[in-house]
Amino acid sequence: MIIKLIKFMILLLFLDGCTPRIRISRLVQSSPGLKSLKFEAKGIYPELVVKYMIKKVNTPDKIKITNGIELYRVSYFTKDEEGKSIVVSGLLAFPRNMKIKGVVSYQHGTTSERSDVPSQPSRTEGLAIAALFAGGGYLCVMPDYIGLGISNEVHTYLHVETTVNAVVDLLKVGSEVCTALTGKRENNLFLTGISQGGHATTAVQRNIEKNRVDGLHLVASTSIVGAYNLRDIGIPYAIENNSVYYLGYLANAYCHIYKNPLSSVILAPYDSIVPLLYDGNHGYDQIMRQLPKTADSLYTKVILDDFKSGNHDWFTDRVGENQSFDWKPEIPLRIYYGSKDKDVSPADAIKAYQRMKQLGGNVQLIGVGDLNHLQAAISALPKTRAFFDSLTVKLAGNRLAEKSNLIREP
């Protein structure tokens, strides 16, 4: 029975693959803003297969799939930490029914492998997220970030400016695509992300509230198991839990971005090893085999003491500059966390919510239970989809009511 099902699904893939509904060449011709971009087809999946993908993720809440999906990797321009234009990549996931009810920008979690990104949709995070949102009628855009995907630069890990650049520049592509496909300039925009992507999501929302993206209207955001107060909570928690993978990644990125020697943060001999490990070609297990087991064997005593005491040095100050909690969200933001998360402190979510609420922010804190980092993310993603769906229904109802009122007016 299982073999027959697999054969049937392969047949569906073959038949459906012969009839792409998104004509990229025609799309590019219809929109000047897309002509400098490169699009590569990455897969066509009929509705039955998308439903199967979602079932395999085994989420606690049921997810409704309404259509098949079509995936494309796009290469586009963004700005690096020096303001130079560079080429990066991301994934565009289209709903195959062509009825786009909104744009979802998904910011992915931490990965050190250049190939382990959304634009390689055979990977779990890219394909599963595409199924979750594009399978529900959204155009889903997923940036790889600088230094990942096709980008050969050093990944600017947890750096607000370059992360926001990469996300917003892909959103501009999404806006052009939506306009070309639907003929409308105003499309509903939703933001979501997990872990590193949770930090990115709050930073992007803060930016978009100040600098609107033409053609898109931000409706709501969810940030899932993210780190927000890096200096006072996020990095001290990583030090306490000896999360040397994250600590090495951050040091490598910030020393590159801010032009400081790794030896100012990392002890020998690891100051010469770390750049080789975080070159985009090594995964978590490979890196962990070559790093020390404890934070005090990786970071200098000065850096550890400064994080503990709250003293200032170049590294702790730059970490503080890249926080994403001390602001007032105007657009609805939901923060999800798991109480048994050992990767990101649950206190980070709680304190971020308290600070945003203190400032009068439109924010809601949602605990998903006694779950670890990955379990909490899997629990929060279907809740995010349901939240976005409820808002699109409400927005559609408001538009119908407005049209009805206009008709009734003499």
Buried (B, 14 or more C-beta within 10 A) or exposed (E): EEEEEEEEBEEBBEEBBEEBEBEBEEBBEBBEBBEEBBBEEBBBBBBBBBBBBBEEBEBBEEBEBBBBBBBBBBBBEBBBBEEEEBBBBBBBBBBBEEEBBBBBBBBBBBBBBBBBBBBBBEBEBBBBBBBBBBBBBBBBBBBBBBBBBBBEBBBBBBBBBBBBBBBBBBBBBBBBBBBBBBEEEEBBBBBBBBBBBBBBBBBBBBBBBEEEBEBBBBBBBBBBBBBBBBBBBBBBBBBEBBBBBBBBBBBBBBBBBBEBEBEBBBBEEBBEBBBEBBBBEBEEEEBBEEBBEEBEEBBBEBBBEBBEEEEEBBBBEBBBEBBBBBBBBBBBBBBBBBBEBEBBBBBBBBBBBEBBBEEEBBBBBBBBEEBBBBBBBBBBBBBBBBBBBEBBEEBEEEEEEEEEEEEEEE
